[in-house]
Amino acid sequence: MIRAIRANFGSPQIAIACAVVLLALFLLTVLAPWIAPHDPIQVNLAHKLSPPSWEYPLGTDHLGRCMLSRLLYGARVSLGFASLIFISSLGIGLLIGTLSGYIGGWMDYVLMRFCEGVMAFPSLVLVLGLVGVFGPGLAQVVLAMVLVQWVYYARMFRGMVISLKERNFIAAARISGSSQWNIIRRHIIPNVLPPIVVMGTLEIGWAIMDIAALSFLGLGIQPPSPEWGSMIHEGKAYIRSNPELMMYPGLLILLIVVMFNLLGEALSERLGVKKRFGKDGELKWYRRSRYWK
Amino acid sequence: MSLLQVENISHTYRSSNRLWRSGSLTTVLSHVSFEIERGQCLGLLGSSGAGKSTLGKVILGLEQPRQGRIIFQGHDLYYADTRAARQLRRDLQVVFQDCYSSVNPRMSAEQIIAEPLNNYEKLTRDEGKRRVGELLEAVGLKADDMRKYPHAFSGGQLQRINIARAIALKPKLIVLDEAVSSLDMVNQTRILSLLSELKATFGLSYLFITHDIKAAHVISDSLAVMDKGQIVEHCRDKSGLADSAHPAVRELFASVLPEHPRDRGLGRESAIKQ
């Protein structure tokens, strides 16, 4: 099966399958309050560590809370906040990268030295440090991650803007009397956007893992709110008697991250993003920088 | 009064600063002066690196020269106030050599040609469409083509779109920066005759920058030759250039291939083999 997946890596069938499953998951998270069988934080010590049953389809944890409900509500945190992190850091990165690349000069110099400074550290270490300063909590984690992530986007967009700026159609637009703002809005931004679909799918996968990792360390969302990372943390104590407490959230994280990556791979193949932007190195550089984070 | 007066333009490029020493200066233009009269076409010849394109950029207002003045319709282009500069820009348009990079790949032909119109004229949607259609027909394309995107056009067609954008505002002067050099011979001839036609219809003036002496002969009224950032020969009468003795001019003439392979100085056999 692994061989079959590798052979079809990036094929439309796999991408469609991933997209369908991810969409279904997304729907489930949105509908969690209506379909979850129990309140995810309701403690019921009479039922603690019970095996799967009709009442508790995936059993209960050490405090007798319904696992299925906790997983469903946990997906809201993971998917929702991962998208939030992606969108806000993308927005900040796009703004600063475009201005930096387009205007250039000392502003570009200062901003890019700052970005390089941030990129010199592994991003997870920086996020850990920032969360240490801000204090634990989901909002602080999101803020810290956005503060660290935007530099990667800014660097990438700056590179793309600089190579675009030299193209004749920018000069032609200036000669046609377009204002600087219109040139950025109508000529620069539409030409740097195509890779973001691919980046989005990869980035959300990373963000889900980072949120889970920070929650596992006790820095993210605080108990009793359900979150996959903190569920793994809580299940850790029962790894010998009830390994499924760790396995359910762990497998879900694995599944979702793998599916996002497969989808991203197929999309970049399909949209020709790799051909157009991999060649110039921006997307390639971006992916490598994310890989070594 | 001439339409465009280029007065004593000098320009240098500074290579970027290294870690310990400042960059060196390269002179690209030194003391260039000439004039273009209304309705005339000046062919600016020269080999690569002679400073032709930099001069084009300076005239278009894209790059401020270190020294000298560009007087366009009686106003200094670089020291006019913002309003006047905007009006001057309107009468000064460009067609670049690389037709593919001159158009935004994410805009349709209609959006490309309508861009200057929208910047200077308040047109309603229908009126804008009608104007774009007229312009497309004026450059020999179909009005239906306005919905297509650049990838659906050939090089020659794209260059026609660039020309349509350049003439959209009915400018006084168009800088043709190697505008036909990247096209094949057939398209070159077609575009050149289109340009001559448009010049007669709209009373345009051209600055025709090229390294192709034949193309320059076809379209220009007068010719100038640049070498190493200077104008080394300026003939008001284009046939006068053949008499010039300057080595840069002779080199340009020598680079023109004779019509028939037999006359190209190769043996007959090698010509046949080729």
HADDOCK unambig.tbl for C-alpha pairs under 7 A between the chains (distance, minus, plus):
assign (segid A and resid 167 and name CA) (segid B and resid 101 and name CA) 5.68 0.50 0.50
assign (segid A and resid 167 and name CA) (segid B and resid 102 and name CA) 6.90 0.50 0.50
assign (segid A and resid 168 and name CA) (segid B and resid 101 and name CA) 5.44 0.50 0.50
assign (segid A and resid 168 and name CA) (segid B and resid 102 and name CA) 4.51 0.50 0.50
assign (segid A and resid 169 and name CA) (segid B and resid 101 and name CA) 6.09 0.50 0.50
assign (segid A and resid 169 and name CA) (segid B and resid 102 and name CA) 4.10 0.50 0.50
assign (segid A and resid 169 and name CA) (segid B and resid 103 and name CA) 5.02 0.50 0.50
assign (segid A and resid 169 and name CA) (segid B and resid 104 and name CA) 5.92 0.50 0.50
assign (segid A and resid 172 and name CA) (segid B and resid 94 and name CA) 7.00 0.50 0.50
assign (segid A and resid 172 and name CA) (segid B and resid 102 and name CA) 6.79 0.50 0.50
assign (segid A and resid 175 and name CA) (segid B and resid 89 and name CA) 6.52 0.50 0.50
assign (segid A and resid 175 and name CA) (segid B and resid 93 and name CA) 6.32 0.50 0.50
assign (segid A and resid 176 and name CA) (segid B and resid 115 and name CA) 6.92 0.50 0.50
assign (segid A and resid 176 and name CA) (segid B and resid 116 and name CA) 4.63 0.50 0.50
assign (segid A and resid 177 and name CA) (segid B and resid 89 and name CA) 6.91 0.50 0.50
assign (segid A and resid 177 and name CA) (segid B and resid 116 and name CA) 6.37 0.50 0.50
assign (segid A and resid 177 and name CA) (segid B and resid 119 and name CA) 5.97 0.50 0.50
assign (segid A and resid 178 and name CA) (segid B and resid 119 and name CA) 6.12 0.50 0.50
assign (segid A and resid 187 and name CA) (segid B and resid 104 and name CA) 6.64 0.50 0.50
